Amino acid sequence: MSGMCSVLRCDSSRRSAQRFKLPEDAEKRLEWVQFVLEVNGQRLKESCWTEISICTEHFTEDCFGNTGPTGTAQLKPGAVPSLFIKTCDSPSFCAEESILSNHTSPIGK
């Protein structure tokens, strides 16, 4: 999949990190969207959800199953992104890893 990760300030495209589209399951899809809304701090129109992709760097190791036949990572069913890695865009915004554990906030917040 070409393009960039939908998480703001994620520079994984420089490292060619694999990205995943939103899951088909409505409940899991909503959890992924809530993660993006939470880390990006902005709303998205539902019509934009089809463009969301999240890279491997936002999933914990236990979210992955066996590697696929082409050497690509395979997400386990029910995997939800939870890692937000900040990069050094400026001296005041420097490398720090946060784990977001609360995905219960409503979208219309």
CNS distance restraints for C-alpha pairs under 8 A (distance, minus, plus):
assign (resid   1 and name CA) (resid  18 and name CA) 7.39 0.50 0.50
assign (resid   1 and name CA) (resid  19 and name CA) 6.48 0.50 0.50
assign (resid   1 and name CA) (resid  20 and name CA) 7.86 0.50 0.50
assign (resid   3 and name CA) (resid  13 and name CA) 7.55 0.50 0.50
assign (resid   4 and name CA) (resid  12 and name CA) 7.70 0.50 0.50
assign (resid   4 and name CA) (resid  13 and name CA) 5.82 0.50 0.50
assign (resid   4 and name CA) (resid  53 and name CA) 7.50 0.50 0.50
assign (resid   5 and name CA) (resid  10 and name CA) 6.56 0.50 0.50
assign (resid   5 and name CA) (resid  11 and name CA) 7.93 0.50 0.50
assign (resid   5 and name CA) (resid  12 and name CA) 7.13 0.50 0.50
assign (resid   5 and name CA) (resid  13 and name CA) 7.20 0.50 0.50
assign (resid   5 and name CA) (resid  19 and name CA) 6.67 0.50 0.50
assign (resid   5 and name CA) (resid  52 and name CA) 7.66 0.50 0.50
assign (resid   5 and name CA) (resid  53 and name CA) 5.54 0.50 0.50
assign (resid   5 and name CA) (resid  54 and name CA) 4.99 0.50 0.50
assign (resid   5 and name CA) (resid  55 and name CA) 5.58 0.50 0.50
assign (resid   6 and name CA) (resid  10 and name CA) 7.89 0.50 0.50
assign (resid   6 and name CA) (resid  36 and name CA) 7.15 0.50 0.50
assign (resid   6 and name CA) (resid  52 and name CA) 5.63 0.50 0.50
assign (resid   6 and name CA) (resid  53 and name CA) 5.54 0.50 0.50
assign (resid   6 and name CA) (resid  54 and name CA) 5.79 0.50 0.50
assign (resid   7 and name CA) (resid  36 and name CA) 6.04 0.50 0.50
assign (resid   7 and name CA) (resid  39 and name CA) 6.98 0.50 0.50
assign (resid   7 and name CA) (resid  40 and name CA) 6.31 0.50 0.50
assign (resid   7 and name CA) (resid  54 and name CA) 6.90 0.50 0.50
assign (resid   8 and name CA) (resid  39 and name CA) 7.56 0.50 0.50
assign (resid   8 and name CA) (resid  40 and name CA) 5.66 0.50 0.50
assign (resid   9 and name CA) (resid  86 and name CA) 6.85 0.50 0.50
assign (resid   9 and name CA) (resid  87 and name CA) 6.75 0.50 0.50
assign (resid   9 and name CA) (resid  89 and name CA) 8.00 0.50 0.50
assign (resid  10 and name CA) (resid  85 and name CA) 7.23 0.50 0.50
assign (resid  10 and name CA) (resid  86 and name CA) 7.20 0.50 0.50
assign (resid  10 and name CA) (resid  87 and name CA) 7.16 0.50 0.50
assign (resid  11 and name CA) (resid  15 and name CA) 7.67 0.50 0.50
assign (resid  11 and name CA) (resid  87 and name CA) 7.55 0.50 0.50
assign (resid  12 and name CA) (resid  16 and name CA) 6.26 0.50 0.50
assign (resid  12 and name CA) (resid  17 and name CA) 5.45 0.50 0.50
assign (resid  12 and name CA) (resid  55 and name CA) 7.26 0.50 0.50
assign (resid  12 and name CA) (resid  57 and name CA) 7.45 0.50 0.50
assign (resid  13 and name CA) (resid  17 and name CA) 5.99 0.50 0.50
assign (resid  17 and name CA) (resid  55 and name CA) 6.08 0.50 0.50
assign (resid  17 and name CA) (resid  56 and name CA) 6.35 0.50 0.50
assign (resid  17 and name CA) (resid  57 and name CA) 7.39 0.50 0.50
assign (resid  18 and name CA) (resid  55 and name CA) 5.45 0.50 0.50
assign (resid  18 and name CA) (resid  56 and name CA) 5.77 0.50 0.50
assign (resid  18 and name CA) (resid  72 and name CA) 7.58 0.50 0.50
assign (resid  18 and name CA) (resid  73 and name CA) 7.59 0.50 0.50
assign (resid  19 and name CA) (resid  53 and name CA) 5.83 0.50 0.50
assign (resid  19 and name CA) (resid  54 and name CA) 5.17 0.50 0.50
assign (resid  19 and name CA) (resid  55 and name CA) 3.88 0.50 0.50
assign (resid  19 and name CA) (resid  56 and name CA) 6.10 0.50 0.50
assign (resid  20 and name CA) (resid  53 and name CA) 5.16 0.50 0.50
assign (resid  20 and name CA) (resid  54 and name CA) 5.30 0.50 0.50
assign (resid  20 and name CA) (resid  55 and name CA) 6.07 0.50 0.50
assign (resid  20 and name CA) (resid  56 and name CA) 7.64 0.50 0.50
assign (resid  21 and name CA) (resid  50 and name CA) 7.79 0.50 0.50
assign (resid  21 and name CA) (resid  51 and name CA) 7.83 0.50 0.50
assign (resid  21 and name CA) (resid  52 and name CA) 6.25 0.50 0.50
assign (resid  21 and name CA) (resid  53 and name CA) 4.55 0.50 0.50
assign (resid  21 and name CA) (resid  54 and name CA) 6.70 0.50 0.50
assign (resid  22 and name CA) (resid  29 and name CA) 5.55 0.50 0.50
assign (resid  22 and name CA) (resid  32 and name CA) 6.88 0.50 0.50
assign (resid  22 and name CA) (resid  49 and name CA) 7.84 0.50 0.50
assign (resid  22 and name CA) (resid  50 and name CA) 7.42 0.50 0.50
assign (resid  22 and name CA) (resid  52 and name CA) 6.61 0.50 0.50
assign (resid  22 and name CA) (resid  53 and name CA) 6.49 0.50 0.50
assign (resid  22 and name CA) (resid  54 and name CA) 7.94 0.50 0.50
assign (resid  23 and name CA) (resid  28 and name CA) 6.42 0.50 0.50
assign (resid  23 and name CA) (resid  29 and name CA) 5.23 0.50 0.50
assign (resid  24 and name CA) (resid  28 and name CA) 7.79 0.50 0.50
assign (resid  24 and name CA) (resid  29 and name CA) 6.61 0.50 0.50
assign (resid  25 and name CA) (resid  29 and name CA) 5.95 0.50 0.50
assign (resid  26 and name CA) (resid  30 and name CA) 6.16 0.50 0.50
assign (resid  27 and name CA) (resid  31 and name CA) 6.51 0.50 0.50
assign (resid  28 and name CA) (resid  32 and name CA) 6.33 0.50 0.50
assign (resid  28 and name CA) (resid  78 and name CA) 6.63 0.50 0.50
assign (resid  28 and name CA) (resid  79 and name CA) 8.00 0.50 0.50
assign (resid  28 and name CA) (resid  80 and name CA) 7.10 0.50 0.50
assign (resid  29 and name CA) (resid  33 and name CA) 6.26 0.50 0.50
assign (resid  30 and name CA) (resid  34 and name CA) 6.05 0.50 0.50
assign (resid  31 and name CA) (resid  35 and name CA) 6.25 0.50 0.50
assign (resid  31 and name CA) (resid  80 and name CA) 6.83 0.50 0.50
assign (resid  31 and name CA) (resid 103 and name CA) 6.58 0.50 0.50
assign (resid  32 and name CA) (resid  36 and name CA) 6.46 0.50 0.50
assign (resid  32 and name CA) (resid  80 and name CA) 6.12 0.50 0.50
assign (resid  32 and name CA) (resid  81 and name CA) 6.40 0.50 0.50
assign (resid  33 and name CA) (resid  37 and name CA) 6.14 0.50 0.50
assign (resid  33 and name CA) (resid  49 and name CA) 7.50 0.50 0.50
assign (resid  34 and name CA) (resid  38 and name CA) 5.95 0.50 0.50
assign (resid  34 and name CA) (resid 103 and name CA) 6.35 0.50 0.50
assign (resid  34 and name CA) (resid 105 and name CA) 7.40 0.50 0.50
assign (resid  34 and name CA) (resid 106 and name CA) 7.67 0.50 0.50
assign (resid  34 and name CA) (resid 107 and name CA) 6.41 0.50 0.50
assign (resid  35 and name CA) (resid  39 and name CA) 6.20 0.50 0.50
assign (resid  35 and name CA) (resid  81 and name CA) 6.86 0.50 0.50
assign (resid  35 and name CA) (resid  82 and name CA) 7.00 0.50 0.50
assign (resid  35 and name CA) (resid 103 and name CA) 6.51 0.50 0.50
assign (resid  36 and name CA) (resid  40 and name CA) 5.79 0.50 0.50
assign (resid  37 and name CA) (resid  41 and name CA) 5.52 0.50 0.50
assign (resid  37 and name CA) (resid  42 and name CA) 5.51 0.50 0.50
assign (resid  37 and name CA) (resid  43 and name CA) 5.91 0.50 0.50
assign (resid  37 and name CA) (resid  44 and name CA) 7.34 0.50 0.50
assign (resid  37 and name CA) (resid 107 and name CA) 7.54 0.50 0.50
assign (resid  38 and name CA) (resid  42 and name CA) 7.42 0.50 0.50
assign (resid  39 and name CA) (resid  84 and name CA) 6.98 0.50 0.50
assign (resid  43 and name CA) (resid 107 and name CA) 7.56 0.50 0.50
assign (resid  43 and name CA) (resid 108 and name CA) 7.86 0.50 0.50
assign (resid  44 and name CA) (resid  48 and name CA) 6.44 0.50 0.50
assign (resid  44 and name CA) (resid  49 and name CA) 7.34 0.50 0.50
assign (resid  45 and name CA) (resid  49 and name CA) 7.12 0.50 0.50
assign (resid  48 and name CA) (resid  52 and name CA) 7.19 0.50 0.50
assign (resid  54 and name CA) (resid  58 and name CA) 7.04 0.50 0.50
assign (resid  54 and name CA) (resid  81 and name CA) 7.78 0.50 0.50
assign (resid  55 and name CA) (resid  59 and name CA) 7.85 0.50 0.50
assign (resid  57 and name CA) (resid  83 and name CA) 7.13 0.50 0.50
assign (resid  57 and name CA) (resid  85 and name CA) 7.84 0.50 0.50
assign (resid  58 and name CA) (resid  81 and name CA) 5.19 0.50 0.50
assign (resid  58 and name CA) (resid  82 and name CA) 5.83 0.50 0.50
assign (resid  58 and name CA) (resid  83 and name CA) 4.32 0.50 0.50
assign (resid  58 and name CA) (resid  84 and name CA) 5.97 0.50 0.50
assign (resid  58 and name CA) (resid  85 and name CA) 7.53 0.50 0.50
assign (resid  59 and name CA) (resid  63 and name CA) 6.21 0.50 0.50
assign (resid  59 and name CA) (resid  79 and name CA) 7.75 0.50 0.50
assign (resid  59 and name CA) (resid  80 and name CA) 6.88 0.50 0.50
assign (resid  59 and name CA) (resid  81 and name CA) 4.62 0.50 0.50
assign (resid  59 and name CA) (resid  82 and name CA) 5.81 0.50 0.50
assign (resid  59 and name CA) (resid  83 and name CA) 5.87 0.50 0.50
assign (resid  60 and name CA) (resid  64 and name CA) 7.83 0.50 0.50
assign (resid  60 and name CA) (resid  81 and name CA) 7.43 0.50 0.50
assign (resid  60 and name CA) (resid  82 and name CA) 7.10 0.50 0.50
assign (resid  60 and name CA) (resid  83 and name CA) 6.96 0.50 0.50
assign (resid  63 and name CA) (resid  75 and name CA) 5.81 0.50 0.50
assign (resid  63 and name CA) (resid  76 and name CA) 5.58 0.50 0.50
assign (resid  63 and name CA) (resid  79 and name CA) 5.16 0.50 0.50
assign (resid  63 and name CA) (resid  80 and name CA) 7.45 0.50 0.50
assign (resid  64 and name CA) (resid  73 and name CA) 6.70 0.50 0.50
assign (resid  64 and name CA) (resid  74 and name CA) 5.64 0.50 0.50
assign (resid  64 and name CA) (resid  75 and name CA) 4.54 0.50 0.50
assign (resid  64 and name CA) (resid  76 and name CA) 5.35 0.50 0.50
assign (resid  64 and name CA) (resid  79 and name CA) 7.81 0.50 0.50
assign (resid  65 and name CA) (resid  73 and name CA) 7.40 0.50 0.50
assign (resid  65 and name CA) (resid  74 and name CA) 5.50 0.50 0.50
assign (resid  65 and name CA) (resid  75 and name CA) 5.88 0.50 0.50
assign (resid  65 and name CA) (resid  76 and name CA) 5.41 0.50 0.50
assign (resid  66 and name CA) (resid  73 and name CA) 7.10 0.50 0.50
assign (resid  66 and name CA) (resid  74 and name CA) 6.20 0.50 0.50
assign (resid  67 and name CA) (resid  71 and name CA) 5.59 0.50 0.50
assign (resid  67 and name CA) (resid  72 and name CA) 5.58 0.50 0.50
assign (resid  67 and name CA) (resid  73 and name CA) 4.87 0.50 0.50
assign (resid  67 and name CA) (resid  74 and name CA) 5.69 0.50 0.50
assign (resid  68 and name CA) (resid  72 and name CA) 5.18 0.50 0.50
assign (resid  68 and name CA) (resid  73 and name CA) 6.21 0.50 0.50
assign (resid  68 and name CA) (resid  74 and name CA) 6.17 0.50 0.50
assign (resid  75 and name CA) (resid  79 and name CA) 6.29 0.50 0.50
assign (resid  82 and name CA) (resid  99 and name CA) 5.88 0.50 0.50
assign (resid  82 and name CA) (resid 100 and name CA) 5.31 0.50 0.50
assign (resid  82 and name CA) (resid 101 and name CA) 6.66 0.50 0.50
assign (resid  83 and name CA) (resid  97 and name CA) 7.36 0.50 0.50
assign (resid  83 and name CA) (resid  98 and name CA) 6.21 0.50 0.50
assign (resid  83 and name CA) (resid  99 and name CA) 4.89 0.50 0.50
assign (resid  83 and name CA) (resid 100 and name CA) 6.28 0.50 0.50
assign (resid  84 and name CA) (resid  97 and name CA) 6.18 0.50 0.50
assign (resid  84 and name CA) (resid  98 and name CA) 5.42 0.50 0.50
assign (resid  84 and name CA) (resid  99 and name CA) 6.29 0.50 0.50
assign (resid  84 and name CA) (resid 100 and name CA) 7.22 0.50 0.50
assign (resid  85 and name CA) (resid  95 and name CA) 7.28 0.50 0.50
assign (resid  85 and name CA) (resid  96 and name CA) 6.31 0.50 0.50
assign (resid  85 and name CA) (resid  97 and name CA) 4.73 0.50 0.50
assign (resid  85 and name CA) (resid  98 and name CA) 6.39 0.50 0.50
assign (resid  86 and name CA) (resid  93 and name CA) 7.41 0.50 0.50
assign (resid  86 and name CA) (resid  94 and name CA) 6.66 0.50 0.50
assign (resid  86 and name CA) (resid  95 and name CA) 5.36 0.50 0.50
assign (resid  86 and name CA) (resid  96 and name CA) 5.54 0.50 0.50
assign (resid  86 and name CA) (resid  97 and name CA) 6.31 0.50 0.50
assign (resid  87 and name CA) (resid  93 and name CA) 7.09 0.50 0.50
assign (resid  87 and name CA) (resid  94 and name CA) 5.71 0.50 0.50
assign (resid  87 and name CA) (resid  95 and name CA) 4.91 0.50 0.50
assign (resid  87 and name CA) (resid  96 and name CA) 7.35 0.50 0.50
assign (resid  88 and name CA) (resid  93 and name CA) 5.62 0.50 0.50
assign (resid  88 and name CA) (resid  94 and name CA) 4.19 0.50 0.50
assign (resid  88 and name CA) (resid  95 and name CA) 5.57 0.50 0.50
assign (resid  89 and name CA) (resid  93 and name CA) 6.07 0.50 0.50
assign (resid  89 and name CA) (resid  94 and name CA) 6.91 0.50 0.50
assign (resid  90 and name CA) (resid  94 and name CA) 6.65 0.50 0.50
assign (resid 105 and name CA) (resid 109 and name CA) 7.08 0.50 0.50
